[in-house]
Amino acid sequence: MRRLLVSTVCAVAVLAGAPIAVLAQEAGAPAAAAQSEDARLAAFFEQAFQEQIALSPQTMTALGIKRDYDKLNDTTDAAAERALALSESQLARLNDEFNPRTLSDESRMSWRLFEYGVEQARLANRWRDWGYQFAANGNPTTGLPVFMINNHRVDSVSDAEAYVSRLKDSERVMGEIAAELRQRASAGVISPNFVFEPSIANTRNIIAGAPFDDAADNPVWADLQKKVAALEADDATKARLLGEGRAALTGEWKRGYEHVLAALAEVQAQAAAMPDRDGGVWRLPQGEDYYNARLRLSTTTDLTADQIHEIGLAEVTRLHGEMQTIMDQVGFEGSLQEMFALLKTDPRFQYPNTPEGKEQYLTDSRAFIAQVMAAAPQWFSDLPEAALEVRAVEPWREATASIAFYNAPAPDGSRPGIYYVNLSDMTQVLKPQIEGISYHEGAPGHHFQIAYAQEMQGLPSFRRFGGYGAYAEGWGLYAERLGKEMGFYEDPYSDFGRLSTELWRAVRLVTDTGLHAKRWSREDAIAYFRQNSLLSERDIVKEVERYITNPGQATSYKIGELKIMELRQRAQAALGERFDIRDFHAVVLGSGSVPLDVLEDQVDAWIAAGGGSPD
């Protein structure tokens, strides 16, 4: 069943710059006229979305659209300026061609979100050149192979030819990345020292293996062979396509990656010659302003670094107390830090560091998700149709991949939602945390939210496929807690693991702001993490290095989750026996990913209407 867009009521009329009273006064306009204007606005939004994605061939491919299928994105500053200019012109047209007083509440909501999106784009573009291209948890060189393997479908000979064209176009893209890397370095924006070694290693992996050498097939080469072999084409055509693909890989593709490797080596030498490169962005020109912008973009709030830091400290204290309760329950008499040490070292709480151990992790994660799916109808009135798979991160990109993450499904169902886990070193994986991470990245977390939004009828495309980190990651963290209410975490050690992953996100508030606003060193942040959280040593280092190279992003999780919990408690207090958890979830998920103030308006409006199903 393709779900219908959840309608909202009065609070969504709070359009930026338009007083509520004026909008309410105009609500008596003829229904037919409003419907006509709503349809016209919907057409405008769809046209605007198509214009925007036309600037990104890779976005179109991810959405299942085979237009410019032989091209890759333009990654230059000029392309970013064109995208922003397009958004600004579309916003101007929106204001010129439509009157919010003639629109329904839902259309005014879309207007508000479109305007907010342009404001966010302005802010992000203002600080674009301050970002680190190569970060501790990802880089542009590993993203392209993943895109080709996961997103570029080959259903025809022309699709295979487009695949080869993209392999050739990679030389241009990698040249743009190398030029940008050098340009930012010349302005003083240089990734910390710890980024270079794994980034160089992963980039070299992309041009290793056959057809580059005599080793096993390179993943991209293996992917092209598999896709060409599945075509309904004669042997001569298949041989031609593979010959062209091999030539493109050993030619343009390899040269492009070599350009990046040369640039990385140059900038690495610059980083090594500069002292104290491994700290926060306060060290950069205008670093304080840049970090404040990153906090606004990441949390969709005006919370200051000091406020976020204090929220984090308070949450750390609360969660330590709840952990002590479980320690008492299991009869552990040592300190919290000694409990952390036990869980990190006792073989009971680890998987074997073998292929069998990795497979057991995947099996356990799938079982956790299966039990959620069985119980979900009691907690959700509607579920996504898209399939959900659990996969290990490919070995060639493990060094710069996050601990766990979610990839959205293709809208046409050709690609499932994917919950990826990084299993590079099973000695650093803690069994008690697996259940909570599975609920966050899979179900009822990101899959129930992101796949659900993509399938929502009547929602403008920019809302179905757009989003905000505070909402998305806030929901993911809320989903971890929801698993407890759903009757899971039956093992007290797993419940302790749930608290530890929530604590992990609270510690993020403290360490991210500590690094970038309070001038903590990398070692300060690692020490705080080690003292206050249950993370393996590998994951502690990866986390701190992630925050250093992606400032502000880590604050989105706890800020978003706290807002969702605040709104739920408000609704339960106001509605009493009329409160239904399925209806609350329908409201929270029913408008796609939104800024936190918009989410608050949605829930307040639902409460004011007396609760019940928002359909």
C-alpha positions in Angstrom: 0.0 0.0 0.0 1.4 3.4 -1.0 0.8 5.6 2.0 -0.9 8.9 1.9 0.7 12.1 3.2 -0.3 12.8 6.8 -2.2 16.1 7.0 -1.6 18.6 9.7 -3.6 21.4 11.2 -3.3 25.0 12.4 0.3 25.2 13.6 1.7 24.5 10.2 0.3 27.8 9.1 3.2 29.6 10.8 4.9 30.5 7.5 8.0 32.5 7.9 7.1 36.2 7.9 3.3 35.6 7.8 1.4 36.3 11.1 -0.8 33.4 12.2 -3.9 35.7 12.6 -3.7 36.9 9.0 -3.5 33.4 7.7 -6.4 32.2 9.8 -8.5 35.1 8.6 -8.0 34.0 5.0 -8.9 30.4 5.7 -12.4 30.9 4.5 -11.3 31.0 0.8 -13.3 28.6 -1.4 -12.1 25.1 -1.1 -12.0 24.6 -4.9 -9.7 27.6 -5.3 -7.4 26.3 -2.6 -7.2 22.9 -4.2 -6.4 24.5 -7.6 -3.6 26.6 -6.0 -2.4 23.6 -4.1 -2.1 21.6 -7.3 -0.3 24.5 -9.0 2.1 24.7 -6.1 2.7 21.0 -6.2 3.6 21.2 -9.9 6.0 24.1 -9.1 7.7 22.1 -6.4 8.1 19.1 -8.7 9.5 21.2 -11.5 11.9 22.8 -9.0 13.0 19.4 -7.8 13.6 18.2 -11.3 15.6 21.4 -12.1 17.8 20.8 -9.0 18.5 17.1 -9.5 19.3 17.9 -13.2 22.5 19.5 -11.9 23.5 16.1 -10.3 23.7 13.1 -12.6 24.6 10.9 -9.7 21.5 12.0 -7.7 19.3 11.2 -10.6 20.9 7.7 -10.8 20.4 7.2 -7.1 16.7 8.0 -7.6 16.4 5.5 -10.5 16.4 8.2 -13.3 18.5 7.3 -16.3 19.2 10.8 -17.5 22.8 11.9 -18.1 23.5 8.3 -17.2 27.0 8.5 -18.7 28.1 11.5 -16.6 29.3 12.2 -13.1 28.8 15.2 -10.9 30.6 18.5 -11.3 32.3 19.0 -7.9 33.7 22.5 -8.4 33.0 25.7 -6.6 31.3 27.0 -9.8 28.9 24.1 -9.7 28.1 24.8 -6.0 27.4 28.4 -6.9 25.1 27.4 -9.8 23.1 25.1 -7.5 22.7 27.9 -4.9 21.7 30.4 -7.7 19.1 28.0 -8.9 17.6 27.7 -5.4 17.6 31.4 -5.0 15.8 32.0 -8.3 13.2 29.3 -7.4 12.5 30.9 -4.1 12.0 34.2 -5.8 9.6 32.6 -8.2 7.7 31.0 -5.3 7.2 34.4 -3.7 6.3 36.1 -6.9 3.8 33.5 -8.2 2.0 32.3 -5.1 0.1 33.7 -2.2 0.2 31.6 1.0 -3.2 32.8 2.0 -4.8 30.9 -0.9 -3.1 27.6 0.1 -3.9 24.7 2.4 -2.1 24.2 5.6 -0.1 21.3 4.1 1.0 23.5 1.1 2.0 26.3 3.5 4.1 23.7 5.3 5.9 22.8 2.1 6.5 26.5 1.3 8.0 26.9 4.8 10.3 24.0 4.3 11.3 25.0 0.8 12.3 28.5 2.2 14.1 26.9 5.1 16.0 24.7 2.8 17.3 27.6 0.8 18.3 29.4 4.0 20.3 26.3 5.0 21.9 26.1 1.5 23.0 29.7 1.8 24.7 29.0 5.1 26.3 25.8 4.0 27.6 27.4 0.8 29.0 30.3 2.8 31.3 27.9 4.6 31.9 25.4 1.9 35.6 26.0 1.6 36.2 25.4 5.3 35.2 21.7 5.1 37.7 18.9 5.0 37.3 16.9 1.8 39.1 14.0 3.4 37.7 13.1 6.8 38.2 10.4 9.3 34.8 8.8 8.3 34.8 9.1 4.6 36.3 10.7 1.5 35.3 11.4 -2.1 37.6 8.8 -3.6 35.9 5.8 -1.9 32.4 7.2 -2.6 32.6 6.8 -6.4 33.3 3.0 -6.4 30.4 2.5 -4.0 28.2 4.6 -6.2 29.1 2.6 -9.4 28.6 -0.8 -7.6 25.4 0.0 -5.7 23.6 2.6 -7.9 24.5 2.2 -11.6 22.2 -0.5 -12.9 23.0 -2.2 -16.2 19.8 -3.3 -17.9 21.0 -2.8 -21.5 24.0 -2.4 -23.7 23.6 1.4 -23.5 23.6 1.2 -19.7 26.9 -0.7 -19.9 28.3 1.9 -22.3 27.2 4.6 -19.8 29.0 2.7 -17.1 32.2 2.8 -19.1 31.7 6.5 -19.9 31.5 7.2 -16.2 34.7 5.3 -15.6 36.3 7.7 -18.1 34.7 10.8 -16.6 36.2 9.9 -13.2 39.5 11.4 -14.4 37.8 14.8 -14.6 36.2 14.4 -11.2 39.4 13.3 -9.5 41.2 16.2 -11.1 38.6 18.6 -9.6 39.0 16.9 -6.2 42.8 17.3 -6.4 42.6 20.9 -7.4 40.1 21.7 -4.6 42.4 19.9 -2.1 45.3 22.1 -3.1 43.2 25.2 -3.2 41.9 24.7 0.3 45.4 23.9 1.6 46.7 27.1 0.2 44.0 28.9 2.3 45.1 27.1 5.4 42.3 24.5 5.4 44.3 21.3 5.8 43.0 18.0 7.1 44.6 16.8 10.4 47.6 14.5 10.1 45.8 11.4 11.1 43.5 11.6 8.0 46.2 11.1 5.4 47.5 7.6 5.9 44.1 5.8 5.8 42.9 8.1 3.0 45.9 7.3 0.9 45.6 3.6 1.7 42.0 3.5 0.7 42.6 5.5 -2.4 45.3 3.1 -3.5 43.0 0.2 -2.9 40.7 1.5 -5.5 43.4 1.1 -8.2 44.6 -2.3 -6.9 43.7 -5.8 -8.1 42.9 -6.9 -11.7 43.0 -5.3 -14.2 45.6 -3.0 -12.5 47.8 -5.9 -11.3 47.8 -9.7 -11.0 45.8 -9.8 -7.8 42.1 -10.8 -7.4 39.6 -8.7 -9.3 39.2 -5.1 -8.2 35.6 -4.6 -6.9 34.6 -2.2 -9.7 36.1 -4.5 -12.4 34.3 -7.5 -10.8 31.0 -5.4 -10.7 31.3 -4.5 -14.4 32.0 -8.1 -15.4 29.0 -9.3 -13.4 26.6 -6.7 -14.8 27.8 -7.3 -18.4 27.5 -11.1 -18.1 23.9 -10.7 -17.1 23.0 -8.8 -20.3 21.0 -10.3 -23.1 23.6 -9.5 -25.7 25.9 -11.5 -28.0 29.4 -12.6 -26.9 31.1 -10.1 -29.3 29.2 -7.2 -27.7 30.0 -8.3 -24.2 33.6 -8.7 -25.1 33.7 -5.2 -26.6 32.1 -3.7 -23.5 34.6 -5.5 -21.2 37.5 -4.4 -23.3 36.3 -0.8 -23.2 35.8 -1.1 -19.5 39.2 -2.5 -18.9 40.8 0.3 -21.0 38.9 2.9 -19.0 39.9 1.5 -15.7 43.6 1.2 -16.5 43.5 4.6 -18.3 41.3 7.5 -17.2 40.1 5.9 -13.9 43.7 5.0 -12.8 45.1 8.4 -13.9 42.4 10.2 -12.0 43.1 8.4 -8.7 46.8 9.0 -9.2 46.1 12.7 -9.5 44.4 12.6 -6.1 47.2 10.5 -4.6 49.8 13.1 -5.8 47.7 15.9 -4.3 47.3 14.0 -1.0 51.0 13.5 -0.7 51.7 17.2 -1.3 49.2 18.3 1.3 50.3 15.6 3.8 53.8 17.1 3.7 52.3 20.5 4.4 50.3 19.1 7.3 53.3 17.3 8.8 55.3 20.6 8.8 52.5 22.4 10.7 52.3 21.9 14.5 49.0 21.1 16.3 47.0 20.2 13.2 44.9 17.6 15.0 42.7 19.8 17.0 39.4 21.7 16.5 38.4 24.1 13.7 38.9 27.1 16.0 42.5 26.9 14.5 41.2 27.8 11.1 40.7 31.3 9.8 37.2 32.4 11.2 37.1 29.0 12.8 34.7 30.1 15.6 32.2 31.4 13.1 32.5 28.3 11.0 31.8 26.1 14.0 28.7 28.1 15.0 27.4 27.7 11.5 28.0 24.0 11.6 26.0 23.8 14.9 23.1 25.6 13.3 23.2 23.3 10.2 23.5 20.1 12.3 20.9 20.8 15.0 18.4 23.1 13.2 18.4 25.2 16.4 20.1 28.3 17.8 21.7 26.4 20.7 25.2 27.7 21.4 28.2 25.6 21.9 28.2 26.3 25.7 24.5 25.2 25.9 25.1 22.0 24.0 28.2 21.3 26.2 26.1 21.6 29.4 23.3 19.5 28.0 25.9 16.8 27.3 27.3 16.9 30.7 23.9 16.6 32.3 23.0 13.6 30.1 26.3 11.9 30.9 25.5 12.2 34.6 21.9 10.9 34.2 23.0 7.9 32.1 25.8 7.0 34.5 23.1 6.7 37.2 20.9 4.4 35.1 23.9 2.2 34.3 24.6 1.9 38.0 21.1 0.5 38.5 21.8 -2.3 36.0 25.2 -2.9 37.6 23.3 -3.4 40.9 20.8 -5.7 39.2 23.6 -8.1 37.9 25.5 -7.9 41.2 28.6 -6.1 39.9 30.3 -4.4 42.8 33.1 -2.5 41.0 33.1 1.0 39.6 31.5 2.1 36.4 34.9 2.2 34.7 35.6 -1.3 35.9 32.3 -2.4 34.4 33.4 -0.8 31.1 36.7 -2.7 31.3 34.9 -6.0 31.9 32.7 -5.6 28.9 35.7 -4.7 26.7 37.8 -7.6 27.8 35.7 -10.5 28.8 35.3 -13.0 25.9 31.6 -13.4 26.7 31.0 -10.0 25.3 33.0 -10.3 22.0 32.7 -12.2 18.8 35.7 -14.2 17.4 37.9 -12.2 15.1 37.2 -14.7 12.3 35.0 -14.9 9.2 32.6 -16.9 11.3 32.6 -14.2 14.0 31.7 -11.6 11.4 28.9 -13.8 10.0 27.5 -14.3 13.5 27.4 -10.5 14.0 25.4 -10.2 10.8 23.1 -13.1 11.8 22.4 -11.5 15.2 21.7 -8.1 13.7 19.2 -9.6 11.3 17.5 -11.4 14.2 17.2 -8.2 16.1 15.6 -6.5 13.1 13.3 -9.5 12.5 11.8 -9.3 16.0 11.2 -5.5 15.5 9.3 -6.3 12.3 7.1 -8.8 14.0 6.1 -6.4 16.8 6.0 -3.2 14.7 2.2 -3.2 13.9 1.5 -2.6 17.6 3.7 0.5 17.5 3.3 1.9 14.0 0.2 2.3 11.9 2.1 2.0 8.7 5.4 0.5 7.7 7.8 1.0 4.7 7.5 -1.5 1.8 11.2 -1.4 0.9 13.3 -4.4 1.9 16.1 -4.0 4.5 19.4 -5.8 4.3 22.3 -6.0 6.7 25.8 -6.0 5.1 29.4 -5.7 6.2 31.4 -2.7 4.9 33.6 -3.8 2.0 37.2 -4.4 3.1 38.7 -1.9 0.7 37.0 1.0 2.4 36.9 -0.2 6.1 39.7 2.2 7.2 37.6 5.3 6.6 34.1 3.9 7.0 32.0 4.7 10.0 31.2 2.1 12.7 27.7 1.6 11.2 25.4 3.5 8.8 22.3 3.3 6.6 22.0 3.6 2.9 18.5 4.5 1.5 16.7 2.2 -0.9 16.0 3.1 -4.5 12.5 4.6 -4.9 11.6 2.0 -7.5 12.5 -0.9 -5.3 15.5 -2.0 -7.3 17.8 -1.4 -4.4 17.0 -2.3 -0.7 17.7 -0.2 2.3 21.1 -1.3 3.6 22.3 -1.3 7.2 26.1 -1.4 6.9 28.4 -2.5 9.7 32.2 -2.0 9.9 33.7 -5.4 10.9 37.3 -4.6 10.2 38.4 -5.8 13.7 36.1 -8.0 15.7 38.2 -7.6 18.8 36.9 -4.0 18.9 33.2 -5.0 18.6 31.1 -5.3 21.8 28.2 -7.7 21.8 26.1 -5.8 24.3 25.9 -2.8 21.8 24.8 -4.7 18.7 21.1 -4.7 19.6 20.8 -1.0 20.0 22.9 -0.2 16.9 20.6 -2.5 14.9 17.5 -0.7 16.0 19.1 2.7 15.2 20.5 2.0 11.8 17.9 -0.5 10.7 14.4 -0.9 12.2 12.6 0.9 13.8 15.3 3.5 13.1 16.5 4.9 9.9 14.7 2.4 7.7 11.3 3.2 9.2 12.0 6.9 8.7 13.8 7.3 5.4 12.3 4.5 3.4 8.8 5.5 4.7 9.2 9.1 3.6 10.3 8.1 0.1 7.1 6.1 -0.3 4.7 8.8 0.9 2.1 9.8 -1.7 1.4 13.5 -2.0 4.7 14.7 -0.4 6.7 17.0 -2.7 9.8 15.3 -3.9 12.2 17.7 -2.2 10.6 16.6 1.1 10.6 12.9 0.3 14.3 12.8 -0.5 15.6 15.7 1.6 16.3 15.8 5.2 17.9 17.2 8.4 20.4 15.4 10.5 18.9 16.4 13.9 15.6 14.9 12.9 17.0 11.8 11.2 19.6 11.0 13.8 17.3 12.0 16.6 14.8 9.5 15.4 17.6 6.8 15.1 18.5 7.4 18.8 14.9 7.5 19.8 14.5 4.1 18.1 17.1 2.6 20.3 15.1 3.6 23.4 11.9 2.5 21.8 13.3 -1.0 21.5 13.2 -1.2 25.3 9.5 -0.3 25.4 8.8 -2.8 22.7 10.0 -5.5 25.1 13.5 -6.1 23.8 16.9 -5.9 25.6 15.9 -8.9 27.7 19.5 -9.5 28.7 20.5 -6.9 31.3 24.0 -6.6 29.6 22.3 -5.8 26.3 20.2 -3.2 28.2 23.4 -1.8 29.6 24.7 -1.7 26.0 21.6 0.3 25.0 22.4 2.8 27.7 26.0 2.8 26.6 25.1 3.8 23.0 22.9 6.6 24.3 25.8 7.6 26.6 28.0 7.6 23.5 25.8 10.2 21.9 25.8 12.3 25.1 29.5 12.2 25.2 29.5 13.5 21.7 27.9 16.7 22.8 30.7 17.2 25.3 33.6 16.2 23.1 32.5 17.9 19.9 32.0 21.3 21.6 35.1 20.6 23.7 37.2 20.2 20.7 35.9 23.0 18.6 34.7 25.6 21.1 36.7 24.9 24.2 40.0 24.2 22.5 40.4 20.6 23.8 43.2 18.6 22.2 42.6 15.3 20.5 44.1 13.6 23.5 41.8 15.5 25.9 38.7 14.3 23.9 40.0 10.7 23.8 40.6 10.7 27.6 37.1 12.0 28.3 35.6 9.4 26.1 37.7 6.6 27.7 36.7 7.7 31.2 33.0 8.2 30.5 31.8 5.7 27.9 31.8 2.1 26.9 33.5 2.2 23.5 36.4 0.1 22.3 39.7 1.8 22.0 39.5 1.7 18.2 36.0 3.2 18.2 37.0 5.9 20.7 39.8 7.1 18.4 37.6 6.8 15.3 34.9 8.8 16.9 37.1 11.6 18.1 38.8 11.9 14.8 35.4 11.9 13.1 34.3 14.9 15.2 37.5 16.8 14.5 37.0 16.4 10.7 33.2 16.8 10.6 32.5 19.5 13.2 29.1 19.8 14.7 27.5 16.8 12.9 27.8 14.6 16.0 25.7 17.0 18.1 22.6 16.2 16.0 21.8 12.8 17.5 21.2 13.7 21.1 19.6 17.1 20.4 17.1 15.5 18.1 16.3 12.6 20.4 15.8 14.9 23.4 13.3 17.0 21.3 11.4 13.9 20.2 11.2 12.7 23.8 10.1 16.1 25.1 7.3 16.2 22.5 6.2 12.7 23.3 6.0 13.5 27.1 4.1 16.7 26.3 1.6 14.8 24.2 1.2 12.1 26.8 0.6 14.7 29.6 -1.9 16.6 27.4 -3.8 13.7 25.9 -3.9 11.3 28.8 -5.8 8.2 27.8 -6.3 9.5 24.3 -2.6 9.2 23.6 -1.8 6.4 21.2 1.8 5.6 20.4 1.0 4.7 16.8 -0.6 8.0 16.2 2.3 9.8 17.8 4.7 8.0 15.5 2.5 8.8 12.5 2.8 12.5 13.3 6.5 12.4 13.9 7.2 10.4 10.7 4.3 11.6 8.6 5.8 14.8 7.1 9.2 13.5 6.2 12.4 14.9 7.7 11.9 18.4 9.1 13.7 20.9 11.3 13.1 20.5 15.0 11.0 23.6 15.3 8.7 22.4 12.5 8.4 19.0 14.2 7.4 20.8 17.4 4.7 22.7 15.5 3.4 19.4 14.0 3.1 17.7 17.4 1.6 20.8 19.1 -1.0 21.0 16.3 -1.9 17.3 16.7 -2.3 17.8 20.5 -4.5 20.9 20.0 -6.7 18.8 17.7 -7.3 16.3 20.4 -4.9 13.5 19.2 -6.2 10.6 17.3 -5.1 9.3 13.9 -3.7 12.1 11.8 -4.7 10.5 8.5 
